[in-house]
Amino acid sequence: MAEKKRFLLRIDQRDYDALEKWADDELRSVNAQIELIIKKALKDSGRLKKNK
């Protein structure tokens, strides 16, 4: 598994609350939900390198 990079994310309270609800609905942590959203956006935009 690749090493994970830590960083601080400032987010509007209203956006965080919606994200937290979404994560709860899908039985994920907020962190896992953010990772899922980012990975999907990267994949959809063609910005991830293909695995060999």
N, CA, C and O atoms as CSV, one atom per row, in Angstrom:
chain,resi,resn,atom,element,x,y,z
A,1,MET,N,N,0.839,-1.178,0.000
A,1,MET,CA,C,0.000,0.000,0.000
A,1,MET,C,C,0.886,1.243,0.000
A,1,MET,O,O,1.903,1.288,0.692
A,2,ALA,N,N,0.502,2.231,-0.763
A,2,ALA,CA,C,1.280,3.462,-0.855
A,2,ALA,C,C,1.211,4.241,0.455
A,2,ALA,O,O,0.220,4.187,1.183
A,3,GLU,N,N,2.287,4.964,0.730
A,3,GLU,CA,C,2.321,5.808,1.919
A,3,GLU,C,C,1.309,6.942,1.743
A,3,GLU,O,O,1.149,7.471,0.643
A,4,LYS,N,N,0.638,7.307,2.816
A,4,LYS,CA,C,-0.373,8.359,2.748
A,4,LYS,C,C,0.220,9.682,3.209
A,4,LYS,O,O,0.957,9.738,4.194
A,5,LYS,N,N,-0.105,10.723,2.497
A,5,LYS,CA,C,0.346,12.078,2.793
A,5,LYS,C,C,-0.690,12.753,3.676
A,5,LYS,O,O,-1.889,12.667,3.411
A,6,ARG,N,N,-0.235,13.416,4.713
A,6,ARG,CA,C,-1.139,14.161,5.593
A,6,ARG,C,C,-1.126,15.629,5.206
A,6,ARG,O,O,-0.086,16.185,4.854
A,7,PHE,N,N,-2.296,16.247,5.275
A,7,PHE,CA,C,-2.385,17.686,5.040
A,7,PHE,C,C,-3.630,18.237,5.722
A,7,PHE,O,O,-4.582,17.508,5.999
A,8,LEU,N,N,-3.602,19.518,5.979
A,8,LEU,CA,C,-4.717,20.189,6.632
A,8,LEU,C,C,-5.703,20.663,5.574
A,8,LEU,O,O,-5.305,21.249,4.566
A,9,LEU,N,N,-6.970,20.415,5.798
A,9,LEU,CA,C,-8.012,20.855,4.877
A,9,LEU,C,C,-8.981,21.748,5.634
A,9,LEU,O,O,-9.592,21.332,6.619
A,10,ARG,N,N,-9.109,22.963,5.167
A,10,ARG,CA,C,-10.102,23.861,5.751
A,10,ARG,C,C,-11.347,23.777,4.864
A,10,ARG,O,O,-11.269,23.892,3.641
A,11,ILE,N,N,-12.483,23.577,5.508
A,11,ILE,CA,C,-13.721,23.396,4.756
A,11,ILE,C,C,-14.844,24.114,5.491
A,11,ILE,O,O,-14.884,24.141,6.721
A,12,ASP,N,N,-15.734,24.680,4.734
A,12,ASP,CA,C,-16.892,25.371,5.269
A,12,ASP,C,C,-17.708,24.406,6.143
A,12,ASP,O,O,-17.846,23.234,5.792
A,13,GLN,N,N,-18.242,24.873,7.258
A,13,GLN,CA,C,-18.996,24.012,8.171
A,13,GLN,C,C,-20.194,23.367,7.481
A,13,GLN,O,O,-20.477,22.189,7.698
A,14,ARG,N,N,-20.893,24.130,6.655
A,14,ARG,CA,C,-22.063,23.585,5.949
A,14,ARG,C,C,-21.652,22.444,5.019
A,14,ARG,O,O,-22.332,21.421,4.946
A,15,ASP,N,N,-20.534,22.624,4.306
A,15,ASP,CA,C,-20.038,21.580,3.413
A,15,ASP,C,C,-19.596,20.355,4.211
A,15,ASP,O,O,-19.846,19.220,3.804
A,16,TYR,N,N,-18.942,20.588,5.342
A,16,TYR,CA,C,-18.497,19.469,6.184
A,16,TYR,C,C,-19.692,18.674,6.694
A,16,TYR,O,O,-19.676,17.443,6.691
A,17,ASP,N,N,-20.719,19.379,7.127
A,17,ASP,CA,C,-21.916,18.691,7.642
A,17,ASP,C,C,-22.544,17.805,6.569
A,17,ASP,O,O,-22.947,16.676,6.851
A,18,ALA,N,N,-22.629,18.318,5.331
A,18,ALA,CA,C,-23.189,17.526,4.234
A,18,ALA,C,C,-22.289,16.330,3.929
A,18,ALA,O,O,-22.779,15.229,3.678
A,19,LEU,N,N,-20.988,16.546,3.952
A,19,LEU,CA,C,-20.033,15.476,3.704
A,19,LEU,C,C,-20.106,14.409,4.797
A,19,LEU,O,O,-20.045,13.213,4.513
A,20,GLU,N,N,-20.235,14.849,6.036
A,20,GLU,CA,C,-20.350,13.919,7.164
A,20,GLU,C,C,-21.617,13.076,7.043
A,20,GLU,O,O,-21.587,11.873,7.305
A,21,LYS,N,N,-22.722,13.692,6.652
A,21,LYS,CA,C,-23.978,12.953,6.470
A,21,LYS,C,C,-23.833,11.927,5.347
A,21,LYS,O,O,-24.271,10.785,5.484
A,22,TRP,N,N,-23.221,12.335,4.245
A,22,TRP,CA,C,-22.987,11.441,3.107
A,22,TRP,C,C,-22.135,10.259,3.544
A,22,TRP,O,O,-22.450,9.112,3.228
A,23,ALA,N,N,-21.065,10.535,4.264
A,23,ALA,CA,C,-20.182,9.467,4.749
A,23,ALA,C,C,-20.943,8.521,5.680
A,23,ALA,O,O,-20.818,7.302,5.566
A,24,ASP,N,N,-21.720,9.075,6.588
A,24,ASP,CA,C,-22.510,8.245,7.509
A,24,ASP,C,C,-23.488,7.356,6.743
A,24,ASP,O,O,-23.659,6.184,7.078
A,25,ASP,N,N,-24.125,7.913,5.717
A,25,ASP,CA,C,-25.079,7.143,4.918
A,25,ASP,C,C,-24.419,5.947,4.238
A,25,ASP,O,O,-25.063,4.922,4.017
A,26,GLU,N,N,-23.127,6.079,3.904
A,26,GLU,CA,C,-22.402,5.018,3.216
A,26,GLU,C,C,-21.458,4.248,4.148
A,26,GLU,O,O,-20.588,3.503,3.696
A,27,LEU,N,N,-21.649,4.443,5.454
A,27,LEU,CA,C,-20.884,3.740,6.494
A,27,LEU,C,C,-19.371,3.924,6.326
A,27,LEU,O,O,-18.600,2.970,6.437
A,28,ARG,N,N,-18.966,5.163,6.057
A,28,ARG,CA,C,-17.543,5.510,5.929
A,28,ARG,C,C,-17.223,6.637,6.889
A,28,ARG,O,O,-18.113,7.332,7.381
A,29,SER,N,N,-15.934,6.804,7.147
A,29,SER,CA,C,-15.482,7.983,7.872
A,29,SER,C,C,-15.476,9.157,6.891
A,29,SER,O,O,-15.516,8.959,5.676
A,30,VAL,N,N,-15.428,10.356,7.415
A,30,VAL,CA,C,-15.346,11.532,6.548
A,30,VAL,C,C,-14.059,11.467,5.735
A,30,VAL,O,O,-14.064,11.792,4.547
A,31,ASN,N,N,-12.968,11.056,6.350
A,31,ASN,CA,C,-11.696,10.947,5.640
A,31,ASN,C,C,-11.795,9.966,4.466
A,31,ASN,O,O,-11.346,10.271,3.362
A,32,ALA,N,N,-12.375,8.806,4.704
A,32,ALA,CA,C,-12.534,7.807,3.639
A,32,ALA,C,C,-13.442,8.336,2.534
A,32,ALA,O,O,-13.213,8.058,1.357
A,33,GLN,N,N,-14.466,9.093,2.903
A,33,GLN,CA,C,-15.374,9.654,1.904
A,33,GLN,C,C,-14.643,10.677,1.028
A,33,GLN,O,O,-14.829,10.700,-0.188
A,34,ILE,N,N,-13.822,11.511,1.641
A,34,ILE,CA,C,-13.046,12.491,0.883
A,34,ILE,C,C,-12.094,11.786,-0.075
A,34,ILE,O,O,-11.974,12.183,-1.234
A,35,GLU,N,N,-11.413,10.737,0.404
A,35,GLU,CA,C,-10.508,9.974,-0.460
A,35,GLU,C,C,-11.266,9.374,-1.650
A,35,GLU,O,O,-10.784,9.424,-2.782
A,36,LEU,N,N,-12.431,8.815,-1.398
A,36,LEU,CA,C,-13.244,8.217,-2.457
A,36,LEU,C,C,-13.629,9.260,-3.516
A,36,LEU,O,O,-13.533,9.006,-4.717
A,37,ILE,N,N,-14.060,10.418,-3.057
A,37,ILE,CA,C,-14.463,11.491,-3.970
A,37,ILE,C,C,-13.277,11.962,-4.810
A,37,ILE,O,O,-13.409,12.159,-6.018
A,38,ILE,N,N,-12.132,12.140,-4.180
A,38,ILE,CA,C,-10.934,12.589,-4.900
A,38,ILE,C,C,-10.497,11.555,-5.921
A,38,ILE,O,O,-10.200,11.902,-7.064
A,39,LYS,N,N,-10.453,10.280,-5.523
A,39,LYS,CA,C,-10.035,9.222,-6.458
A,39,LYS,C,C,-10.977,9.136,-7.654
A,39,LYS,O,O,-10.526,8.968,-8.787
A,40,LYS,N,N,-12.290,9.251,-7.411
A,40,LYS,CA,C,-13.256,9.203,-8.513
A,40,LYS,C,C,-13.059,10.393,-9.452
A,40,LYS,O,O,-13.091,10.231,-10.672
A,41,ALA,N,N,-12.857,11.574,-8.896
A,41,ALA,CA,C,-12.647,12.765,-9.725
A,41,ALA,C,C,-11.372,12.636,-10.549
A,41,ALA,O,O,-11.359,13.006,-11.723
A,42,LEU,N,N,-10.298,12.117,-9.954
A,42,LEU,CA,C,-9.044,11.921,-10.678
A,42,LEU,C,C,-9.213,10.903,-11.805
A,42,LEU,O,O,-8.710,11.098,-12.912
A,43,LYS,N,N,-9.922,9.823,-11.514
A,43,LYS,CA,C,-10.157,8.794,-12.528
A,43,LYS,C,C,-11.016,9.339,-13.666
A,43,LYS,O,O,-10.699,9.145,-14.839
A,44,ASP,N,N,-12.097,10.017,-13.315
A,44,ASP,CA,C,-13.016,10.548,-14.321
A,44,ASP,C,C,-12.352,11.586,-15.224
A,44,ASP,O,O,-12.723,11.730,-16.389
A,45,SER,N,N,-11.372,12.306,-14.687
A,45,SER,CA,C,-10.696,13.338,-15.474
A,45,SER,C,C,-9.489,12.802,-16.232
A,45,SER,O,O,-8.830,13.540,-16.964
A,46,GLY,N,N,-9.197,11.496,-16.053
A,46,GLY,CA,C,-8.065,10.886,-16.746
A,46,GLY,C,C,-6.717,11.290,-16.188
A,46,GLY,O,O,-5.715,11.227,-16.900
A,47,ARG,N,N,-6.668,11.700,-14.945
A,47,ARG,CA,C,-5.425,12.180,-14.348
A,47,ARG,C,C,-4.664,11.117,-13.554
A,47,ARG,O,O,-3.563,11.383,-13.071
A,48,LEU,N,N,-5.227,9.936,-13.414
A,48,LEU,CA,C,-4.501,8.848,-12.740
A,48,LEU,C,C,-3.726,8.043,-13.749
A,48,LEU,O,O,-4.209,7.766,-14.847
A,49,LYS,N,N,-2.508,7.663,-13.368
A,49,LYS,CA,C,-1.710,6.799,-14.246
A,49,LYS,C,C,-2.304,5.410,-14.237
A,49,LYS,O,O,-2.775,4.942,-13.200
A,50,LYS,N,N,-2.289,4.748,-15.369
A,50,LYS,CA,C,-2.809,3.387,-15.475
A,50,LYS,C,C,-1.856,2.419,-14.752
A,50,LYS,O,O,-0.636,2.554,-14.843
A,51,ASN,N,N,-2.424,1.455,-14.043
A,51,ASN,CA,C,-1.612,0.411,-13.396
A,51,ASN,C,C,-1.176,-0.604,-14.440
A,51,ASN,O,O,-1.949,-0.984,-15.319
A,52,LYS,N,N,0.070,-1.036,-14.330
A,52,LYS,CA,C,0.588,-2.029,-15.294
A,52,LYS,C,C,0.367,-3.423,-14.796
A,52,LYS,O,O,0.736,-4.385,-15.469
